Structure formats: C-alpha cells, structure tokens
Amino acid sequence: MVFDPTLHQIVIVGGGAGGLELATRLGDGVGRRRSAMVTLVDRMRTHMWKPLLHEVAAGSMDPDQHQLDYLAQARWHHFRFQLGELEGLDRARREVAVGPWADEYGVQVIPRRTIRYDTLVIAVGSRTNDFGTPGAREFARSLDTPRDAERFHQRLLNACLHANSQPEPLRPEQLQVVIIGAGATGVELAAELHKTTRELLAYGLDRINPERDVKFSLIEAAPRVLPALPERLSEATETLLRKLKVQVLTGERVTEVSATSVQTASGKRIPAELVVWAAGIKAPEFLQNIGGLETNRLNQLMVKPTMETTRDPNIFAFGDCAECPWPGHPRPVPPTAQAAHQQASHLVRSLRRRLRGEQLRPWTYRDFGSLVSLGDYSTVGTLMGKLIGGALFIEGFFARVMYIFLYKLHLLALHGFARVFFETIARMITRRTEPRVKLH
C-alpha cells in the first residue's frame, strides 16, 4: 500500500488477536476507501492465536501451518506493516519510535525509525508474570510466543530421546514436568502433554514406560484450579486431571525454581527438569515510562470506557495491556480472547466515528462464558455467563465444538468465510497423512 502523508494516520502497535483484527477490519474499510492510512507495527513477522500455544508446546500442532504472515495480510487487506518493537512515544509531536530489527544472528535488518500518527492504538498484549521468583527466569519456560512454545517442545522431545538411549536408570527429576499456574493455559497444557507424550513414546521410544517414568504436576497458589472460573467447572476439570494421574497441588505458592526441582512455601520439593511457568500476566515493562501515560502495578495502561487512555484522547489501548473498567463489577475487564475480540469490534466503529468527528460511545463487556479444552479427553465450560442470569454448564462433544468455533471466529475476522472453509477442508485431508505429534 502506497504511503499517503495527507491522510489521517491510524497506527496500531501490536499484532495479536485484537490488534490484527482491528488492522484488518479498518484496512478493509477506511484503508480501502482511502479515508485513512492504517499501519500495523509488531516485533514478529507472523501472527498465531495465543490460546493455541499450549498445543504447540505439547507438539500436537505444527505452528508453521497456523501462522499468518503480517506482510501478506497487509497486502490483502489494505494496510501497511512495520516490523519492530515500540521504543518510545512523543505525544507532543504525535510520533512513535520503533526500534531496529535484527535477525537471529544479530545482524541489523531494519534501522530505528519514527512513525507519525493522528490516532494511536496500543495493543501489545501481556507477558508471563513470574513475580520475581528466584530461578523462574533461568529454569522455567513461559509460553508467551510461538518461539517459546517450540523451544519447550524441542526440550521435551530431546529429553525423551536422551532418556530412551541412556544406559543408566532415570534420575528422580528426569522426565518430570511441573506446570506452575492452574489457569486455563496450565490446565490445558497438562492434559495436552499427557496425550502427546504417550503418542511420542509410541514412535519407537520403547525403553520409557509412560505410566511409570513420565509424571506431571500442576501447582496453583489459589485454593482450586481455574480460580477465575465457576467452581463447578473447576471441580469437573480437577476430577479429570486426577484421573489422568496429574498431581494437582492447590494452595501452594512457588518460592524457588532450580535446575532439578520446584520448591513451595509449605516446604514441598517437587523434582522436575521440565518446568513451565503459566501463572499470572503483566503488560510489557516499557509501558511504565511510555509518554507519561497512566499505568497500574501490572504495567497496564489505564483507559476510559471508550478505550481512550486517561491522559491522551488521541491514544487508545485495549487487550491484555490495558485496564478497562467494568461497570458494576469490583474488578476490571478480564484479560481474555473474547474481551479483546469485543474491544476490537467496538474500536472499528469508534475510529470510524472519530474520523467523522462524532462523539465516541463507551464499550460494555459482555461475558459469553468460558471454555477449557482438555485435549482429546474432554472439553468443559460455561456458556452465556451473566447474559442468562447464570451459567449454562456444558461438557464433552458439544463443548469441544464450541471451543473450535471460537478459533474459527478469529479466523473468519481475518480471512472471511471462503478461505476459512477451504483451509478447514484441506487440513482435514492432510492431517491424515501426518504423525499425530510433531517429531522435530
């Protein structure tokens, strides 16, 4: 798309689920009509839906087949893409500074530059919050990006290959996996790993007994798993995890992570060489000092119900990197995929109104419930939430279909019905010719 400095410049920083959907829909509208210039900035070249990362980590999904190239999406949907990470913000000049981008060998490919904006939208998502726990950064893996998930899968695969070939008996911590945090990511990862490790060992790794040698532990500081979701959903999930022989430790706060174990505040020591930290989130630290905008203790930008930042009406923020008020509730809007989708849809309408000089309308979060996938074993969840005065509990096949449908809704927002339909048919065919677990 040819740059036109005379148009209203809408710059979106962050190409996650919400940011990419916003750029796509604005590009198809105001970008195609040349009533505004839409630019998306992200530090990665490709996009992948974050709720799928636990499947990448377990090896049940090949990320190359589910990642979307930003440059291609920009061309197809009439917006520009700039590769790099947000480094600074000059609110007086209405410019963002984008840092240089280097390849995997440290060679600079794109220099530092500035991008002018009339409207700025920040949607940089969140990172795992290890709360400064000793050893967490060195010895625990997070699942913030597809690269993080692939690295954990490679480490798991290599650990199994080594254990199968070593002449000496397994060490107590060897092939032991500890997942810290029993929210949706931790719970889904535990179930997915239980399935894929057994499939992996079936490919000739016959010296390892999965029931005896491979153990999984799930640690949660709250009194129950899935603490943010209804208690009935939590109970059903924990019952299934225990049937899978996943050790569930609730009410346990992790105090230290080492190369061979995880220590808790109660004195428990869980042997493990493979540790995933999936407890808590925070926005990127650079938001603390970005242009003097107001932030909270989790580095999230404070926004109004219109999603304008509290100190600058020309800057909007949404998704996990923003604290948005939820009228009638003691806590802000939860950092979920459905919230980001709703916010992106509202911002499409709001930015169109802004271009016409009309007053912005506030956004209200609607809770459509929650779904948690436990791989091939089950899917459980609640539908509609507060909209029907309570929660409708669902489980099994219908819940699994609804879980898949959420991902398809994200793809529909990016690609439209025809492409999603034909890609789904193609995946159903090619899946039959591939191993059920990624082996490289």
N, C-alpha and C positions, 0 to 999 in steps of 0.2 A: 504494500500500500504506500503510495507516494505521500510524503510528509507535507502538510499544508499548515504553515505557522499562523495563517489568518483565521483558522477555525478555532472553536472552543476546545481546549486541550483537557481531556479526561485521562488521568494517569492512574492506573491500578497497580499497586505493589503487592505481589503475592499471587501465585497461580495455583492455589489449592482448589478444593471443590467449589468454594464460594467465589473466589476471585476469578477463576477461569470461566465459570458460568456467567458471571457478570460481564466480563470482557466479550464473551461470545454473543450474548444477547444484545448488548449495546452495539457491538460491531454490526450485527445483522440489522439493527435498526438505525441509529443515528450515524453509524460509521458508513453504512452503505448509501445512505441518503446525503452524505457529506455535510451534515449539520453539526458534526463534531468529529474530532480526531481522537480515537481511543488507542491507548498504549498500555500494554501489559508488561510488567517487569518481574522477573523471577530469577533466582540464583541457580536453578536447574534448567536443563534443556527439555525435559519431559515431565509430564504430569501422570500421577497414578492416584486413584482414590484411596485415601489413607486408611479407611476401615478394612482394606484388603491386605494390609501389610503383614498381619499375623499369618496369612496363608502363604505369603512369600517366605517368611521366616521358617515356616514348617516345611516348605518345599512342595506344597500341594498346588502352587500356582507359579507359572513362569512369568515374571514381570515384563519381559520383552513383548509378550503378546497382549498386555493390558495397559501399556504406557502410551501416552498420547504426545506427539511432538508439537511443542508450542509454535514453532515456525510454520508448520503445516496448518495448524488450527487458525493461526493469524491470517494466513493467505485465504483460507476457505471462508473466513467469517469477518473480513474487512476491518481488522485491527492490526496494530504493529506490535512486535515483540522485541523487548530489550533484555539481553542476558546479563545478569549481575545482581549484586546484593545492595539493598538500601544502606547507605553510609551516613547520609546527613540530610537535613531539611532546612531550607532558608525560607521561612514563612513570609518575610518582607518582599523578597524577590520572586516568591512562588516558584521555587526550584527544588528538585530533589537531586542529591548526589548519589550516583550509582558507582560502586566500587569496581575496580578492574577484575576481569575474569581470567583465570589461568587454567590450563589443562592439568591432567593428572601428574605430569612431570614438572609442574611448577612454571611452565613457560607461559608468559602473559599473551593471551589471545586478543582480548578486548581491553582498551585502556579505561581509566576512570573518566566519567563524563557527567554532565548535568542535564536534566530534562525539565523543561518548563511545564507548569501545569496551571490550569484555571480551576479545575476540580481534582482533588487528590483523594483516592480511596486506598486505605491501608488494610490489607487482608493477609498478613504474613503468618497467620496460624500460631501454633504453640510448639513447645519443646517439652520433653520429659523433665520433670522436676525431681531431682534426687535429694533435695532438702539438705545438701551439703554432707550427706552420709559418708563417713570415711571409707575409702576404697570403691565407692559406687562408680565413679567416673573411670577408674582404671580397670575394674574387673567385671562390671556389669554392662550388658549391651542394652541399648534402647532401640525402639522401632519408630524413629521419627521420619525416616526417609526410606525409599526402596533400597538404597545402598546399604543402610543399616540392617535391614531385614535380610538382604542377600548375604552380608558378611556373617550374620548369625547362622544362616543355613549352611554356609560353607564350613563354619567351625563345627557345627553339629555333624555334618557329613564326614569331615576329616576325623573327628573323634570316634565315630563308628568304624571307619576304615582302619584306624590305628588299633582300636580295641580288638577288632577281629583278627588282626595279624600279629599282635604281640604274643610272645611265648609265655610271659608271666601272667599270673592272675590279675584281675581288675583291682584297682585301688578302690577304697570305700567311696571316694568322691567322683570316680570316673563314671561317665555316662549318667550322672545325676544332674537333673535340670531343676533349678529353682526360679520361679516367676514371682517377682515382688510386685504386689498390687493385684487385687482380685476384682477390678472393674471389668468392663466389657472386653477390653483388649487382653488382659491377663487370663480371664476365663476362656475366651475363645482360643487363645494360643495354647493353653493347656490341653484342651480337647483335640485341637488340630495336631499337635505334636504327638499325642498318644496314638492317633491314627497313622500318621505318616512315618513315624519311626518303625512301626511294625511292617509297613509296606516296604520301607527302605531295607530292613534286615532280610526281607524275603528275596532280595536280589543277590543271593549268594553269600550273605554275611551270616553263615550258619553257626559260627562259633559263639554268637551272642544270643542269649535267651532273653527276649524282651520282657517277660514277666519277672525274671529274677534280676537281670542286670540293668535295666533302664527304669529309672524312677523319676517321678515328677512331684514337685512340692509347690504349693501356691500359698503365699504369705500375704495377709491383709491386716492392716492396723485397726480397721473398723471391726465391730462385733460380728459381721456377716459378710459373705461375698456379695458383690453387686450392691454396695451400700446405698447408692443413689437411686436404685430402682425398687419397686414394690417388694414387700417381704415375701409374698407368695412366689414371685419369680426367683428371688434369692434362694428360697428353700428348695425349689424344684431343681435349680442349677446345681446346688451343692450336693443334693442326693445323687444326681447323675455323675458328678465328678468323683464322688466316693465309690460309686460302682465301677468306675474306670480305674480305681485304686490310686487316684491322685491324692496325695497327702494335703489336706486343707488345714491351714493354721490361721485362725482368725483371732483378733485382739492381740496381735503380735507386731510390735514395731521393730523394724530392722535397724540395728545400731552400727553394723560394720559388714563390709563385704571384702573377702580376701580371695586369693587365687584358688583356694580349695574349700571354702565354706562361707556360710552366711550366719551371722550372729544376731540374736534378737535381744530386746531389753529384758526379757524374762530369764535369760541365761541359756536359751536353746541354741545349739550349734547344729546347723543342717549342712552336711557335707555336699559339695557341688562344685564342679568345674565349669558348668554352663549356667550362667545367671542372666536373666532378662529383667530389667527394671521397667515396670509398666505402671508405677504408682505416681499419680499427680502430674499436673501440667503447669507450665508457666509460659508467658509470652517471651519472645527473644529479648535479651538484656539491652540491646541497643535502643529499645523503645523508651527506656528510662530517661534518656537525655536527648530525645529527638525533637528539636524545635520548641522546647519548652511546653509541650503538650502534657496534660494531666494524666498520670498513671496511678495504678494501685500497687499493692505489695507484690503482685504476681507479674508486674511489668505491663499489664493490660492497659490500653488506652481507655479513658473514661469517655463515654458517649451519651448523648441525649436519646430519647425515644425515636428521634428522626435519624439516628446514627451519625449525626454531626458530632465531632469532638467538642468537648465542653469549652475549649478556648479558641476555636477557629472554625467558623461556619463553612469555610472552603475545603475543609479536610474531614473526610468520613472514615470510619473504621468499623469493621464487623468481623464475625467469626470468633475463633478462639483468642485472638489478640485484643479483643475489646470487651469491656464490661458494660453490658447493656441492661438498663433497668427492666424489671418485670413487674409491672403494677399489680398490687395485691399479693405479692409474694415476698418473703423476707430475703430471698437470695436473687441475684441477677439471673438472666437467661443462661441456661446450662450450655456448656461448650460441646454441642453435638452436631452431627452432619445435617440433621433435619433443621436445626436452627440456622445454620449457615445457608442452606438452600432457601429457606423462607426470607432471610435477610437479603440475599442476592436478588430474589424476585422483587422484593419491595424496593430495593435500590434502583433497579431498572426503571421502575415507574417514577421514583423520586428524582432521579437525574434528568429524566425527560421533562419533568415539571420544572426543574431548576433551569434548564435550557430555555424554557418558555417564560421564565420569570415568575412562575407561580409559587405559592406558599407550599412548603413541604408538609406532608402528613406524618404523624407518628406511626411507628410499627408496633404491632402487638404479637407476641409469640403465641402460637397455638400448639399445644402438646398433643401429638398424634400417637404417643406411646413409645415403647422401646422393644427392640428385638435383639436377642443374643443367639448367635449360631454356635452350636457345639459340634460342628463338622457333620459327618455322616451319622452321628449318634442321635442328635435331636436339635431342634430349634425351639426356643421358648420366648414368650414375650407378652406384652400388653398392647392393645390397640385402642386408639382414640383418647385415652387418658381422661383429662378433665372435660372433654367435649361432651361426654355422655353421663357426666356426674359420677364417674367411677372408671375402673379399668376392666376391660374385657380380656381375660387370660386366654392365650392361645398356645398350642404346642403341637409338635410333630410336623406332618407334611404341609399343612396349611401355613404354619408359621415359617417354614423353610421357603415356601413360595413367596411369601410376603417379604422375607429378608432379601431374596434375589431381586424382587421387584424394586426395592429401594435403590439398588445399584443400577438397574436398568433405567430408573427415573433420572439418575445422574447422567447416564449416557445419552438419554433422549434430549436432555437440556443442551448437550454439547454437539450432538450429531444429527438429531432428527430420527423419525421412525424408520425410514427405509434402510439407512445404513445399519442401525442397531439390529433390525430384523435379520438382515442378510449376514451380519457378523455373528449373530447368535446361532444361526443355522450352520455356518461354517465351523464354528467352534464345536458344535455337537458332533460334526463329522470327523474333524481332525483329532478330537480328544480320544477317539477310539484307537488311534494309531500311535499314541504316546504312552510312556510309562506313567503310572498314577502318582509318582513322586519325582521331583526333579533330582537327577543323579549327577549333576555337575555344577 
